Amino acid sequence: MNEKDFVNNWIENIQDELKIFPDDFLEKIKITSFSMPGKLLILGNEIFGGYEILTVDKEVFYLTDDFNSAKYILYANRNLPKEIKIPIEKVDLINTVQNYENHLDEIFKKLRDDFKNTFPESQILQHIFTEIMNKLNLHRYRKEG
């Protein structure tokens, strides 16, 4: 197996295993609907403790003082929906984000371990990881600093 085959196999594995955010994480949670732009969104700069979410056109879509809210919207936008379900209670939103991130981390740990076992001498794990994430439009946000 070469690196290209590894990437293709893992893309299939992740697509099979990946839960849908947020829908698969909202069981027994009170929710409301939230309109989305149907465009790719990116995390903008942190400004005075607030976070901007921008469209790829650099237009401000949403401002929040809560990093978990920003991550929730960005994670939910993976497939460019026009509307998302969002928890009403802040604690439910935080738990939903944490559960999704734990799910992603478990998948990424399996990927890392498999890569190291398959290519023990290779130094390109980060490149492979980035390629897979980009092809699947997956992101894992962490607060800097």
Phi, psi and chi 1 to 4 in degrees:
 res  aa     phi    psi   chi1   chi2   chi3   chi4
   1 MET       -  134.7  172.9 -176.7  -69.1      -
   2 ASN  -103.3  177.4   60.1   31.1      -      -
   3 GLU   -62.5  -36.2  -75.5   94.9   -7.1      -
   4 LYS   -63.2  -44.7 -177.1  178.5  178.3 -178.8
   5 ASP   -63.0  -39.9  -66.8  -26.1      -      -
   6 PHE   -59.6  -47.7 -177.7   87.9      -      -
   7 VAL   -59.5  -49.0  166.7      -      -      -
   8 ASN   -62.2  -40.8  -69.1  -28.4      -      -
   9 ASN   -63.6  -42.5  -72.9  -17.5      -      -
  10 TRP   -72.7  -31.5  -94.9   96.7      -      -
  11 ILE   -61.1  -45.1  -73.6  172.4      -      -
  12 GLU   -62.8  -45.2  -72.5  179.9   30.1      -
  13 ASN   -59.2  -45.7  -70.4  -14.1      -      -
  14 ILE   -67.2  -41.7  -68.5  171.2      -      -
  15 GLN   -60.6  -35.8  -73.3  172.9  -31.7      -
  16 ASP   -72.0  -37.9  -69.2  -17.6      -      -
  17 GLU   -91.9  -24.4 -171.5  174.4  -20.4      -
  18 LEU   -68.0  125.5 -173.5   64.7      -      -
  19 LYS   -77.3  155.7  -66.7 -179.7 -179.1  178.2
  20 ILE   -86.9  123.7  -62.8  169.1      -      -
  21 PHE   -99.9  132.6 -173.0   84.5      -      -
  22 PRO   -94.3   -8.2   33.6  -35.0      -      -
  23 ASP   -51.5  -43.7  -63.9   -2.4      -      -
  24 ASP   -75.1   -1.2  -70.7  -16.4      -      -
  25 PHE  -118.8   10.0  -63.5   88.1      -      -
  26 LEU  -110.4   17.5  -66.1  175.7      -      -
  27 GLU   -61.9  130.8 -171.4  172.7  -42.5      -
  28 LYS    62.2   32.1  -61.7  179.9 -176.1  176.8
  29 ILE  -120.9  136.1  -66.1  175.7      -      -
  30 LYS   -73.7  129.5  -68.4 -178.2 -177.6  177.6
  31 ILE  -128.7  165.4   58.7  169.7      -      -
  32 THR  -134.3  168.4 -171.8      -      -      -
  33 SER   -94.3  150.2  -66.3      -      -      -
  34 PHE  -138.1  125.0 -175.1   80.9      -      -
  35 SER   -75.4  139.0  -65.8      -      -      -
  36 MET  -119.1  160.5  -61.2  -70.1  -77.9      -
  37 PRO   -80.5  -13.7   30.5  -35.9      -      -
  38 GLY    71.9   21.9      -      -      -      -
  39 LYS  -126.1  160.8  -64.4  179.6  178.6 -178.8
  40 LEU   -62.8  134.7 -172.6   63.3      -      -
  41 LEU  -116.9  149.6  -62.6  174.7      -      -
  42 ILE  -133.4  153.9   55.8  175.0      -      -
  43 LEU   -78.7  122.5 -176.6   62.3      -      -
  44 GLY   -84.9 -159.0      -      -      -      -
  45 ASN   -78.6  152.7  -65.2  -39.3      -      -
  46 GLU   -82.3  126.3  178.6 -178.0   -3.8      -
  47 ILE  -125.9  110.9  -59.1  172.6      -      -
  48 PHE    51.9   43.5  -57.4  113.8      -      -
  49 GLY    83.1    1.2      -      -      -      -
  50 GLY  -107.6  160.8      -      -      -      -
  51 TYR  -123.6  133.3  -58.7   91.1      -      -
  52 GLU   -96.6  139.6  -66.9  179.5  -39.8      -
  53 ILE  -114.8  123.7  -63.3  177.6      -      -
  54 LEU  -114.2  151.6  -51.1  170.6      -      -
  55 THR   -77.0  167.3   66.0      -      -      -
  56 VAL   -65.5  -15.7  -71.0      -      -      -
  57 ASP   -81.6    4.0  -51.6  -35.3      -      -
  58 LYS    70.3   20.1  -57.5  -69.8 -175.1 -162.3
  59 GLU   -87.0  138.0  -65.6  175.5   17.0      -
  60 VAL   -72.0  122.1  175.8      -      -      -
  61 PHE   -95.5  -39.6  166.5   68.9      -      -
  62 TYR  -154.1  143.5 -171.9   74.6      -      -
  63 LEU  -122.5  138.4  -67.3  171.0      -      -
  64 THR  -149.2  153.3 -177.9      -      -      -
  65 ASP   -97.6    5.4   61.3   -8.0      -      -
  66 ASP  -117.4  117.3  179.4   50.7      -      -
  67 PHE   -63.1  -35.3 -170.8   56.6      -      -
  68 ASN   -64.5  -36.9  -76.7  -60.7      -      -
  69 SER   -63.9  -42.0  -66.6      -      -      -
  70 ALA   -62.5  -46.2      -      -      -      -
  71 LYS   -62.7  -41.4  -68.9 -167.7  -63.6 -175.7
  72 TYR   -56.4  -50.0 -172.9   99.4      -      -
  73 ILE   -63.3  -42.7  -70.3  168.8      -      -
  74 LEU   -66.2  -43.2  -67.8  165.6      -      -
  75 TYR   -63.8  -42.4  -69.9  149.7      -      -
  76 ALA   -68.1  -20.3      -      -      -      -
  77 ASN   -85.9    5.3 -165.7   58.3      -      -
  78 ARG   -50.6  -42.0  177.9  173.3  173.9 -113.6
  79 ASN  -105.6   20.8  -66.0  -45.2      -      -
  80 LEU    54.7   53.4  -51.4  179.0      -      -
  81 PRO   -72.3  160.4   30.8  -37.1      -      -
  82 LYS   -87.0  -17.3  -71.0  -71.4 -171.1 -179.1
  83 GLU  -153.2  145.7 -173.1  174.6  -87.5      -
  84 ILE  -129.7  160.9   61.2  170.0      -      -
  85 LYS   -93.3  136.2  -61.3  170.4 -169.8  166.3
  86 ILE  -136.0  134.9 -167.7  162.5      -      -
  87 PRO   -60.4  143.5  -24.0   34.7      -      -
  88 ILE   -75.7  -42.0  -66.4  171.2      -      -
  89 GLU   -86.3  135.4  -60.4  -67.8  -31.4      -
  90 LYS   -60.0  -40.4 -174.1  173.5 -177.7  173.4
  91 VAL   -62.6  -36.4   67.7      -      -      -
  92 ASP   -68.7  -37.9  -69.8  -27.8      -      -
  93 LEU   -63.0  -46.0 -177.6  140.1      -      -
  94 ILE   -61.9  -45.8  -68.9  167.7      -      -
  95 ASN   -64.2  -38.3  -72.0  -24.0      -      -
  96 THR   -62.5  -45.5  -58.4      -      -      -
  97 VAL   -62.5  -46.1  167.6      -      -      -
  98 GLN   -62.4  -42.2  -72.1  175.4  -17.2      -
  99 ASN   -63.5  -40.5  -70.3  -22.1      -      -
 100 TYR   -65.6  -44.9  178.3   66.4      -      -
 101 GLU   -63.2  -38.5  -70.8  177.5  -23.3      -
 102 ASN   -62.7  -40.2  -70.2  -20.4      -      -
 103 HIS   -60.4  -48.4  173.5   62.2      -      -
 104 LEU   -61.1  -44.4  -73.1  179.5      -      -
 105 ASP   -61.2  -37.4  -68.5  -13.6      -      -
 106 GLU   -63.8  -43.9  -72.0  174.0   20.3      -
 107 ILE   -63.1  -44.7  -68.3  170.6      -      -
 108 PHE   -67.4  -32.7  -61.2  152.1      -      -
 109 LYS   -65.4  -43.5 -177.5 -176.2 -178.9  -49.2
 110 LYS   -60.9  -42.9  -69.6  178.0 -164.2  174.2
 111 LEU   -60.6  -49.0 -173.8  155.8      -      -
 112 ARG   -58.9  -47.1 -177.2 -173.0   66.7 -127.2
 113 ASP   -63.3  -42.0  -68.2  -12.9      -      -
 114 ASP   -64.5  -41.8 -172.3   26.8      -      -
 115 PHE   -62.0  -46.0 -174.8   83.6      -      -
 116 LYS   -64.5  -33.9  -72.3 -178.5  177.4 -179.0
 117 ASN   -74.0  -37.1  -73.4  -27.8      -      -
 118 THR   -77.6  -39.0  -53.9      -      -      -
 119 PHE  -128.8   70.0  -53.8  102.8      -      -
 120 PRO   -62.0  -23.8   16.4  -24.1      -      -
 121 GLU   -96.2   -7.6  -57.4  -62.0  -41.2      -
 122 SER   -74.5  144.3 -179.7      -      -      -
 123 GLN  -111.6   15.6  -59.6  -65.1  -46.5      -
 124 ILE  -109.6   24.6   63.6  165.3      -      -
 125 LEU   -54.5  -45.9  173.1   59.6      -      -
 126 GLN   -61.9  -39.9 -171.1   59.6   45.9      -
 127 HIS   -62.7  -45.3  170.8   74.4      -      -
 128 ILE   -63.1  -45.4  -64.1  -66.7      -      -
 129 PHE   -59.5  -47.3 -175.8   77.2      -      -
 130 THR   -62.9  -41.8  -58.8      -      -      -
 131 GLU   -60.5  -45.2 -178.3  178.6  -11.5      -
 132 ILE   -64.5  -45.8  -68.5  169.5      -      -
 133 MET   -59.3  -44.8  -65.0  -80.2  -72.6      -
 134 ASN   -65.3  -42.6  -72.8  -19.4      -      -
 135 LYS   -65.5  -29.6  -74.5 -175.3  176.7 -177.2
 136 LEU   -96.5   -0.2  -68.5  172.1      -      -
 137 ASN    52.9   47.3 -167.8   26.6      -      -
 138 LEU  -105.6  144.4  -78.0  174.5      -      -
 139 HIS  -137.4  152.0  -57.9  -82.7      -      -
 140 ARG  -133.3  108.6  176.1   67.8  165.1   83.9
 141 TYR   -93.7  138.4  -65.2   96.7      -      -
 142 ARG  -133.2  143.9  -71.3  177.2  169.3   71.7
 143 LYS   -73.3  132.8 -149.9  174.1 -158.4 -180.0
 144 GLU   -81.8  149.9  -68.1 -176.6   22.5      -
 145 GLY    96.3      -      -      -      -      -
